[in-house]
Amino acid sequence: MEIVKVEADNLKGIISKAVEVLKNGGTLIYPTETCYGIGVDATNQKAVDKLYEYKGFRGQKPFSMAVFDRKMAQEYVEINEMADNLYRNYLPGPVTVVSASKGRVAKGVESQWGSVGIRIPDHKIPIEIVKAYGKPITATSANVSYKPVPYSIEQYLRLTPKKSLEYIDLIIDAGELPKNVPSTVLDTTMNSLQVLREGKLEFENAIKKSKLFKTEVTKNTDETIRFGEEVGKIFFDKHTNGPLIFALSGELGAGKTQFTKGVGNLLGVEDVVNSPTYTIINEYQYQESGTPRTLAHMDTWRISNANEFERAGLQEYLEKSDIVVIEWADKYYNELEKLVKEYDGEIVKVNFKYLDQETREISVYETK
C-alpha cells in the first residue's frame, strides 16, 4: 500500500499512479466533494468482487460509479428525460443518477434490477483519473461496512481494520475534506420529473396550511429513533379513531426509516424495521390492549404514477384504522390526502432536512 500526499506540483504523477493501479485490477482511495471514496475499474468483475470482500456485508446493494461527463455516462446507461435534466442542472455535484444499464459494467455495479448509479464528482482528482483511464471507476465511500464515512486519511487508517487495508494499493491523501452531505441518489428508472415536482409542491402547500407542532435537531441515528418514539406517543395519545398516517418527506438518508423505527419501538414491534423501497409496503404486528394490530410502513419511491399508488394496497390498512408511516409521502400527497379523508383519518406531516453530514432538522406539523 502506497500513500501519496497531494501537492501543488505532483497531480500528474498521482494520476499516472492511479491509472496503473486500475489497469492492474487494483484498488485506490481518493478524495471527492463528499468524502473519501474507494475506486476500482467498474468494468472489471474480479476487481469489483474484491471490493465487495473489502466492504463486508452490504446485501445486494450495488456500487455507484464515476464518469467524467454526460457523454461518457451515455456509453453505459440509457439517459431518459428525467436523467437528462439532472445531468444538465445538478452534475457535476453530490448527486447519483440511477438509470437503466446497457450491460457494459461488472455485476455489483449493475444492480439486480438492471440499473447503474452514475456520479460526476465535483472534484478534480477523480475526474482526472477517469479521464486518463478511459473507463468508469466505482464511487462509494471508502469505509468498510458499519464504520464511519472518512473525511481524512488519518481517520480512515485509524478506523479501518488492518486486514481490510491489505486490499488497498494506493491512497491519495488530499488532507481533511469538508464534512459535506452525502450524495443524493435519484432513481430515474421509476419516476418522472413532473411527478416529483408536483408532489413536492402539494406537500409544501399542505405544510403552509398546518401549524408547526415541534422541531427537533438530531445528531445521530439513536436521537432520530428516540424522536420518532416521542412524536408517535404524542399523536397516539391525542388520536381517537380512524387511521393515523405519518407522512414523511426528505432526502435519501435523512432519517425517515430511523424515525419509523422509533414509531415501531413505541408500539412494541419486535421485528427489525427496514426500508420497504422494493416491497412498497412492509407490515409489522404488535399488540394493543391484547388485540393484534398492524403497523404499515410504505415507501412510494418506486411507484411511478398515481394509479400505481392507488393500487399499492394502502386502503387495506386505512379500512382497519391502522397506523401507517409513509416515506416519500410528498410524491403522491394529493392522492394520499383524498384517500385518508375517505376513511376519516388524520395525517401527521413530518419534514426532514439535512443540516450537515451528521445533523438533520425534523419538523412535525399538526394534523389539522
N, C-alpha and C positions, 0 to 999 in steps of 0.2 A: 504493500500500500504506500503510495506516494502522496504527500500533501504539498501543494504549491499555493503560495500566497499571491493574490492579485496585486500587481504593482502597475504603475503608470506605463512602463515600457515592456512588460512581458506578456501582454494579452495574446499576441500572435503565437508565441511559443506554447502558451497554455492551450489554445485552441488545437494546435497540432498534436499535443499530447493526448487531448481528449478524443480526437479523431482516431488516433492509433489504438487507444483503449477500446473504442466502439468497434473498430474493424476486427479486433481480436476476440470479440464477444464478451468484452469486459464490462465493468460497472463503475460509474463515476458519480460523485456527489457534486452538485453545482448550485449556485445561488439563483433565486428568482425574485420577483417583486413581492411574493407572499411568504416564502420560507426557503430553506434549503431543500432541493429536490434530489431524487436519485434517478439516474438515466442509464438505460441500456438500449441497444438497437431494437426498435419496436417491431421490426420485421424478422428478427432472429428468434426462433422459437426456443432454442436452448438458453439464450440469454434471458428471455422473459421467464422461462421456467425457474432459472436460478434466482431471479428477482422475487418470485413467489416464495421460494425457500427462505430467502433473506427476510422478507417481510413477516413471515409466520402466518398464523391463521387469519384469513380475511374472507372466508367463504368463497363465493363466486364473484366477488366484486372485481371488476376489471380495472386495469391501469389506464389512465388518460395518456395522451401522447402530445408532444410539442412539435409544431411545424413553424416555418418562418413567415409564411403568408397564406392568403386565401387560395392562391393558385396551387400551392403545394398541397394544401388540405384537400383540394378537389381531386387530387390523384388517388386519394384513399377513401373518401366518403362522398355520398350524394348530398349536395347542398341545396336544400329547398328554400322557399321564400323566407320562412322564419329564420333559418340559419344564415341566409344571405344578409338579412337585416342586422343580425347580431355581429357578423364579421365586419360589416361596414361601420357600425356605430359603437361597438364595445371592445373590439380587438385591435391592437394588442391590449392585454389587460387581464385582470384576475377573473376570467370567465371561461368555463369549459363548455363547449358546444357539442352536444351529442347528436350524431347524425347516422344514417344508415351506412354500413360499411360496404366497400367494394371488394372485400375479401383479400386485401393485399398486406395485412399485418398479422402478427402472431396471435394465436388464441391466448386469451388473458388480457390482451389489449382490445381485440374484438370481443365483445360480450357474447353470452349465450343467446342473446336476442338479436344478434347480427348488427350491433351498433358500435360506434367508436367515439370516445370523448376527445375532442381536439382543443388544445391550448395554443395560443400565440403569446408567449410570455412578454411582458413589458420590461425586459431586462436584456442588456446587450450580450451577455455571455452565452446563455442558452441559444439565443437567436444565431449568433456567430458559429456556435458549434454545429447546429443543424444545417446551416448554410454550407459550411465546409464539408460536412459529412455527406450531405445529399439525401439523407433518409431521416424519418422521424425518430425521436428518442422518447422513452417513457417520461411522463411528467407527473410524478407522485411524490409526496413528501418523503424525506429521507429517513424518517424514524421507522423502527420496526414496529409491528402492531402493538398497540396499547402503551406505547411510550409517547412523551410529548413531542409535538412538532418542533424541529430545531430551527433556531434563528441565529445560531453561531456554531462554528465548528467545535469550539471548546465545549459547548453544551452537548453537541452531538456525540463527541468522543466520550464524554463523561457518562452519558446515559445509554450508550449502545453496548450490548454485551460483546466481549472480546471475540467470541465465536462468530458473531454476526459481522464484525469488522473484517474477518477473513475473506468475505465476499467482495470487498471494495478494492478497486485497483487504483483509483485516482480521486483525491479530494481537492476541490478548488475552493480555497478559503478567501472569501471577499469580506471578511470581518463580520461584525454583528449586523444583522439585517433589521429593518423596521418591522415591528410586530403588526403586520397588516392582516386584514380579514382574509380567510382562505378563499380559494377560487369558488365562485358560484357555479353550480352545474345546471345547465338548461338543456333538457331533452327535447329536441326539435322533431323527433320522430312521431310524437304523440299529440302535439299541440299546434295551435295556430296563434299568431301574434294577436289577432283580433280577440280571441277568447281570453287571453291573458290580460290584455289592456282593459277590455270591457268589465271583466270580473273584478279587477283591482279597483276600478273606478266605482263600481257598485258597493264594494266593501268599504271604501273610503267615505262614500256618501252616507252609508249606514252608521259609521263611526261618528261622523259630524252631527248626526241627529241624536246620538246617545250621550249619556252623561258618563264622563270618565270616573270609574269606580276606584281604581287603585293602579299605581305604577310601582314596579319593583325593578331594581338593577341587580342582576345575578352575575356572579363571577366564576361559577363552576357548575358542573353537572348536578351536584348534590343540592346546591341552592335553588336551581331551576326545578328540580323534583319537589323540594320542600314547598316552593311557591305554588306548584300545581296542587299539592295537598291542601294548602291554606285556602286557595281560591275555591277549590272543589267543596270544601267544608262550608264555606260561607254561603255558596249558592245552593248546596243541597239543603241546608237548614232553612233557607228562605223559600225554596221551591215547594209548591203544594201538590200540583197534579199535572198530567201531560208529560211529554218527553222534554228533557233538558239537553240542549246541544251546546257544546263548546266549539265555536268556530274559530280556528287558528289560522293566522296569516303571518308569513315571514319567510325570509330567505332560507335556502337549504342549509341545514346545520345550525339554525338559530336557536334550537331548543324545543321545538314543537313536540317531538317524541318524548323528550325528558319530562316536559310538563304533563304529558299524558300518563307517564309512569307514576307521577305524583297523584293524579286522579285515581289511578288504579290502586295505588298503595292505600289511599284513604278508604276505598270501598272494600279492601281486603282481598283484592285479586291476588292469587298465588302464582299464576303463570307469569313468565317474563314478558313484559310488554315491548313488542318490536314494531318497527315501522311497517305498515301494510302497503307499501308502494306497489308491490307486484301482485298482491292478493286483493287489493282495493279495500276490503273490509276484514278486519280480524275481530273476533268476539271473545270476551273473557267472562267467565262465570264467577259470581260472588253471591253471598247470602245477605238478605236484608230482613231482619227480624224472623229468621228461619225460612224465608221464602227465596227460592232460587231466582236470581236476576242476571241480566246481561249488560256488560259494558261493551258497546260497539266502538271500534276505532277505525276510522275511514281515512283514506288518502286519495285525493282526486287527481294527483299529478298525472297519472297515466290514462285518465279519462279524457277522450279527445273532443267530445261535444256534449251538448245539453241532453240529447236523447239518451246517450250512454249513462250520463249522471242519473237520470230519472229511472233507468233500468238496473242500476247497480245494486239495488236491494235495501236502500236506506229506509223505505216505507215500512218494511217488516219491523224495524226497531222503533219507529215512530208510533206504529199501531200499538205496541206493547208498552208505550211510555217509558222506554229505556233511556239510560244515559248514553249520549253519543258524543264522541270527540272527533272532529274532522280537521285533518291537516290540509293545507292549501284550500281552505273553505272559500277564499276570495275568488277562486276561478269560476265557481258557479253560484255565487252568493244570491243572485236574484232568484234562481230556481230553488235554492235551499230555503230561502225566506218564504216562498209560496207554499212549499211542502210543509214546513213546520207550522205555518198558520192553519193549514187544513186540519192538523192534529192538535191544535190548541197548545202548542209547545212554546218554549222560550229559548232564545239564543243568547249565549254569553259570548261577546266578541273579544278575542284576545289577539293583540298585535305584537309581534316580536321584531326587535330592531337591533342590529349589531352596533355596538359602540366601538369595540376593538376585538382582537383575536379571542380574548378570554371573557369579554363582558358583553352582556346584552340587556336591553331595556324591554321589559314586558309590561304592556298596558292592557288593562282589563276594563271593559265597558259594560254598563248596566244593561239589563235585558230589555228595558222599555225605552 
